[in-house]
Amino acid sequence: MNYKFFTQKKTGTPQTQPIPGQEAQMIQGRSGGWMFDAGLWNMLQRCLLIGTAESTYYAGKNELTEDFVEVIRQAIAEDPGRVAQEILYASDGRAINNSAPILALVLLSMGESPEAKKAFGEIFPQVVRTGSHFYEWLNYTKSLRGFGKVVREAGKNWFLREDVKGLAYQLLKYQQRYDFSNRDALRLFHVKPPTQDHQQLFEWVVKGWEVLPTEIPSGALAQIWWYEWLKRNPDQTHEAIVQGHLTHEMAAPVGKMDKSAWQLLFNEMPIGALLRNLGSLTEIGVLTSDESVNLQRVEAVLNNKEHLRKGRIHPIDVLKALKTYESGGKLGRSKKTWNPVHKIVDILEKAVELSFDVVQPTGKVFMHAVDVSGSMGFPIADMGLTCCEVAATMALVTAKAEKSYMIRGFSSQFYGLGITAKDTFRSAVDKASDKNFGGTDASVAYEWMIRKKYKADVICFWTDNESWAGDKHPSQALAEYRNKVNPNIKAVYITLAPYQITLVDPNDPLSWDLGGFDPGTPRIIQMLATGEL
């Protein structure tokens, strides 16, 4: 027995205690560890990008959403214009889905200042783009604030858009959602039609068509006419789909559907619907290994970067589709089963990579530290994916863009995961998910690199930031690494949970915190690596 443990010089502070001299900059996380306060605007962006509608390992969804609402209210009071821009940024295909931006939009409309009301009105049409968005907004608005002047103006203008054909498409596709119908909304906002097309469209919404007009009233109402015609002639589904360009949401409830009908729908199916219906189309027989023309269309749509961008297809949606499709129906909500087509699996693999934003290799050396601790095994929202699976995917797509990299996992140790650029996303996910156990200590990554004298230009942590198990803080271990190995290493922490904490020392100009599952994160990391940001 001896007292070396007590008398030897201590090089760090246990993560269960704040760093002496920096207490004012730190807060205690839900795990018991002390981290730096992420600040109002970092927290706002995380909540918008990640969402808080599902529980995490350390907090329930009510607690997380209460934090989110309080952060939004503080931010609106401080700078409503900046809040509006953050909502727009997240809503434009960067958030996992549009629900968190829509909730934030409602709270922005509740801001007390004229600037907040003005900002709400300006961004409303860009956030509330579809009928589904519109009724989700109505639902939150009814629950949280009611229908005052600013809300009535926004709702009325949504119905008065000049593009009547586009409006008719939304009202036909989404006839009711969230306990609201189109008729309810029209009556709520007392919308007066500005044109004849609007008049006829609103009359259809309120009264329907007891008698089908002998001719299509106008080009703007063509889809509605064919929908009504199909209701009266359900055996003529093929003609209605071809002539009326009906979607599956329009045709399937009223027509008689067979393989040929689904083939016709597939021929014009938008990218989002295609991604969601790959399993069903395979089960029906539209997508088979010998249907080369159909497979070519799937490839042309899903492996086109511009199509993915315009369709606001989030990488996590593609990864979810890949995981669900490859399961043959064992995962997800579908009750159908199918034999996966290998070509489609390959197409989805490539689509995951294309849905992220990356540039040419930077020539820098990267270390990717993926959090594989127990808390990262918790599912994300309704994606059917865990934080660890998404972290492994984002690390791999970032690594695939580079020539010099290493991907390892950390919990209370720093593991080799065996993940390389040759891995598929599914194999990388499997390798990372196999190790979801243990406490969390981000400092072990730096300690390993010090021992191995691994000289990285950039280290990327993919984590929920709840680091608590080490005898020194990650920022202290980083300082030691810079002193012993590379004084110029840059550290990037990608936060995958909507918590108020960060591992970035606010006094460190070479460390950054990036929030959520933003498809642009890999490119931002590359720009930080080269000094472009």
N, C-alpha and C positions, 0 to 999 in steps of 0.2 A: 504494500500500500504506500502511495506517495501523493503529494499535493501538486504535482506538475500541472494538472488540469486547471488549478486555481492560480498558480504563480506565473505561468507562461503568459506572454503578451497576447492580448486578444486583438484580432485583426478586424473584427466586425461586431455587429449588434444582432442578437437573435431577432428573427423576424416577428416574434410575438411582442416585441417592444419597439417604440419609435426610435429613430436615429437621433442621438443627442445633438441638440442644436437645430434640428429640423422638425421638431414636434409640431410647430404651427402649420407646416406644409403637409402633414400626414394625418390619415384617418385610419380607424380600425375596420378591417373588412369583416364580412360575416363569418369567415373562417377563423377569426381570432388574430390573424396576422395584420401587421401594420404596413400600409402602402401609402403612396402619395395621393393626394386629392386630385382627381382628374379634371375638376373644374366644370363650370356650368355648360360651356359650349361643347366640350368633348362629350359630356354626358348626354346633351341634347342630340348630338349626331348619332351616338351609339343607339339611343332608344329609337330614333327614327329608322335607322338602318336595320337593326336587329329585331325590334319590337319587344313588347313585354306581355303579350297576351298568353304566354305559356310559362309555367313555373320552370325554374332552373334548379340545380342541385342545392344551392344555398338560400333560395328565396322563392316564395309563392308568387303567382301571377298578380294577385291583388296588391301585395307589398311592392312589387316591381312597378306596377302601373301607377300606384300612388306616388312613387318616386318620380316617374316619368311626368305625370301631370304637374307636380310641384316644380319640376325643372322647367317645363314649358311655360308655366305661369311666371316664374322668375325671369326667364329669358324674354318673354313678351313685354314685361314691365321695363326691361333694360333696353331692348332694341327689337321692336316688332318687325322691322324691315329685314333684319338679319335672320330672324326666325322664319320669315316667309321664304327666304332664299334657301335655308336649310331644308325646309319642307319640299320645295321644288326639286332640290338636288336628290333627295331620297326618293321622291315619287317617280323620278325619271328612270325607272328600271334598276335603281341601285339598292333599294330596300328589298327584303325578302318578299314582301307583298305590300300593297298600298294601304293596308289598314292603319298602321301607325301614322303615316302622313295624313290620312283622313281625320283621325282623332285629333292630331295636332292642329289641323285646319279648323276644326270646330272650336278648339280652345283659343285659337287666334281670333276667331270671330267674337269671342267673349272678352277680349282685351278692352280695357276701359278707355284707352286713348283713341283719338280719331285716326292716328297713324296705323294702329292695329286693325281697325275696321277697313281702312283703305287697302292695306296690304292683303287682307283676306279676300276682298272683292277682286283684286288684281290677279291673284294666283288661282282663284277658284276654278276657272275653266281648264287650267293646265293640270290640276290635281284630280278633279272629278271629271274623268274623261268618258266613262262608260255608264250605262244604266245601273250596273251592279255597284259601281262607286257611288252613284247618286243616291241609291237607296240605303247604302251603308251610312253615308253622310246624314241622310234624313233620320235614320235610327239613332245615331249618336246625338244629333241636334235635339231631337225630341226629348231624350233622356237627360241631357245636360243643361239645356238652356231655353228651349222653346223657340218660337218662330217670330222673332222681332223683325224690324225693318230691314236690317242688313241681310238677314237670312232670306227673307221673302224676295228681296231684290235679286240675290244670287240664284235662288231657285227658279224665279220667273225667267231670268235671262237664259238659264240652261234650256228651257223649253222654247225660247224665242230665237235660237241660233238660225243663221241664214241657211245653213246646210240642212234642208228639210229631209233630204234623202238619208243623210247620216243619222238624223234624229229618229226617223221612222225605223231604221235598222236597230237602234238601241231600244226603242219602245217595243218592237216586236220580239227582239231577242230576250229582253229582260222585262217581262210583263208584270212581274211582281217579285219583290225581294224584301226581307227584313220586316215583314208585316205591313208593307206598303204596296199598293198597286199603282199603275200609271194613272188610273182615274182618281185615286186618293190624292196624288200629288198635284194633278191639274186643278182639282177643286181647292186644295190647300193654298195654292199660290194665285188663284183667280187669274189664270193666264188668258189673255185675250189674243186670239190669232191675228198676226199682222198680214198674212197672205192667204189666198185661197187654198194653197197646199196645206198650210198650217191648220186652217179651218177644217178641212176634210180629215186630216190626220187626227185632230183632237176629237172630232165627232166619232171616229172609229174607236178611239180609246174609251170614250164615255158610253157610247151606245152600241158599239159593234155594228156589223152589217147584217140586218135581218134578210135583206135581199142583196145578192151579189150584183154589183154593176155589170152591165153587159160588156163594157170596155174598161180597160185600166184607166183610172181617172187622170193620172199623170205619172211621169217617170219617177217622181219622188215616192209614190205610193205603190210602185210595181210589186215590191216584195210582199207588201200587205195583201194586195189583190190575189197573188198566187197562193199565199198562206190560206186566205179565206176560200179560195177555189179548191185547194187540197182538202180542207175540212169537209167540203161537200162531195169531193171525189177522191176518197182515200186510196182507191185502187190505182190512181194515176200519179203516184208519188214520183216516178221517174221524170215525167214531163214537168211537174211542178218544180223539181230541183233544178232541172236544166234551164227552163224558161225563166223561173223566178230567182235563180241563184240563192236558193234557201240554204241556210246552215242546218247542222244537225239539231240544234236547239229549236229551230222552227219546224222542221219536217218531221222529226221522230215522234213528237207527241200526237200528231194528227194523221200521219200517213202510215201506210203499210210498208214496213222496212224489210228489205231482203239484201242479199249480198250486192246485187247490182245497184241498189239505192245507195248503199254505203260506198260503193266504188265511185258513184257520181259525186257524193259529198266529198270524198277523199280528193278528187281531182281539183277542187277549189278550196280545200280546207286551209284556213289560216294557220300560221306557224304555232301559235299557242294551243289551238285546238288539236292540231296534229300531234304535238308533244304529249298532250293529255290522253289521246285516244290510240296510241300505238298498240297497246295491249288489246283493246277491243277490236281494232282493225285486223290484228293478227288472228284473234280468236274467230272472227267472222270469215277469214280467208282472203281478205283483200291484200294483206301483206304476208307473203310466203316466200320461201327461198327461190322459187321458180318464177315469181312475178317480177321480172327484171325491170320493167318499165316503172312499176310502182316504187320499187326500191330506189331507182334512180331519182324519182321525184322526192322521196324522203331525204336522200342525200343532198340533192340540190337545194332543198329548203333548210335543213338543219345544219348543214356544213357550209353555210354562207354567212360570213361574219356580219354583213350588212343586214341580212334578214333577221338575224338574232338581235341586232341593235334596234332596228325599227320596231320589232315585235316586243321590245322591252323584256326579253327572255333572260331571267336571272340565272347565273351559273348553278345556283342551288336547285332551281327548278329542273335543270337538265340532269344534275346528279341524282335528284330524286327520281326522275323518269328512268334513268339508267338502272338504278337499284331496283325499282319496281318492275320494270320490263324484264330484266334478267331473272327476276324471281318467278316469272311465269304466272303471276297473280297471287302468289303467297303473301306478298306485302301490299300495303295500300288498302283503299276502301272498295275496290272493284270486287265483285263476286264472281267475275269471270276467270277462267284459266286459259292459258295458251302455252304453246311451245315456242320459246324465243327464237327469232331468226338471228343467226350469228352476224349477218351483215348489218342489221339494225343496231345490235350491240356495239359494233365497231363505229357506226355512224354517231351514236350517242357519246362514245368515248371521245371522239374528235370534237363533237359539239361542246362538250364540257370545256375543253381547252380553248376553243374559239370564242366562247362566251366571255372569257376574261380578256382584259386589255393588257397586252404586253408589247414590248418593242424588241429590237435586235439585242443580242447578248452584249452585256456591258463590259465583259472582260474582268469583272471583279470576282473575288472569292467570297462565297456565301456559306454561312452556317444557318440551317433552319432547325430551330428547337421547337418541336411539337409537344405541347402539354398532353401527356397520356395519363394523368392522374385520375382518380376515381370520379371527380366532379365533371370531367370532360366526357364521361360516358353517358351524360344525361341528354335526352332528346331535345332538338330544337323545334319549337312550335309544332306544326302538324306536318313537318317535312319528312318524317320517317327517317331522320338522320340525327346523329349525335354531334356535339361540338367537336369531338375528336375527329370524326369522319370528315367534317367540313374543313377542319384545320389541316388534315393530311392532304386533302384535295388542293387547297389553296397553296400549301407549301410545295406540292409537286408541280403545279402549273407554273409557279414562280421559278422553281428549279429547272424545269424543262426549257425555259427561255435562256438559261445560262450554261456555260461549259464547266465552270469550277464551282462545285457546291457539295454540301453534305447535309443529309436529313437525319436527325436523331430525335429521340423522344425523351422527355424528362418527367419525372414525378419526384421521388426522393433520391433517384439516381438518374444518370444520363445514359440512355440505352441506345444501342444500334438497332434501327428498325428494319434494315435491309431494303429500304426504299431507294430506288434510283429512277432516272429519267426513262428507263426501259419499262418500268411498271405501268400497268393500266391504272386508271383511277380506282377501279374496283379492287384491284390487288393491293394498292397502297392503303386504301381504306381498311381492308381486312388486316393488313400488317400492323397498322396503328391501333386498331380497335382491340386486338388481342391482348393489349397491355394496359387496359384501363383499370389501374389499381394504385394504391399507395397515396401518401401525402404529396404536397406540392412544394417544391423548392426550386425556383428558377435559377438560383445561384450555382447549382451543380453544373450547368452548361459552361459557365465561365471557368469553374474549377477544373473541369475536364480539359478545356482548351489550354489552360495554363500548364497542366501536367504534360499534355501532349505537344505543347508549343505550337498549337494549330493557329496559324496566322490568317485570320479571316478579315476581309475588308468590311463586311456587313454581317451582323447576326440578327436573325428575325425570330422573334418569339410568337408563337401562335397559341394563345392562352386566354383563360378567363380572368387572369391577374390575381387570383386568390392564392398567392404564395405565402406560406406560413411556417413551413417545416424546417427551415435552415437556421444555422447559427450565425449567418451574416445576411444582410440584405443584398438583393441582386445588384443594386447600384454600387454597393461597396465592393462586391466581387468584380463588377465591371471596371471599377477604378484600379483594382489590383491587376486585372488582365492588361489594362492599358499601360500600367507601370512595368509589367514584366514581359509582355509580348508585342502588342501593337498599340501605340498611343493614339492612333487615328481611327480605330475601329468605330463604325457607326452601329447603333443599336436601334432596332425598330420593333415595337411591341404591338402586335395586332390583337385587339381586344375582341373577344367573341361572346361576351355576355354584357348585358346592360347594367353594369355596376358603376359606382361612383369612383372607383379606385384605378390607379395606374402604377406601373413599376418604373415609370420614367421620372427621374429626378428633374424637377423644373429648372434646376441650375445647370443642367447638362445640355450644351448646344448641339451635341452629336447624338442625342437620343430623341426618338419620336414615338408618339402614340397614334395609331390608326384604328378607327372604330369599325366594327361590324364586318359584313360580308360584301363589301363594295367590290363590284367586278373590276374596278380600276385600281384596286390595291396593288396587284403585281407591278403594274406600270409605275405607280407612285414610288414603290420600293426601288425600282430601277433608277428612277430620276433622283431619289435621295442618294443612291449609291454613287452616281456620277456627278452630283453637285448641281443638277439642273433645278432642284428645289431647295 
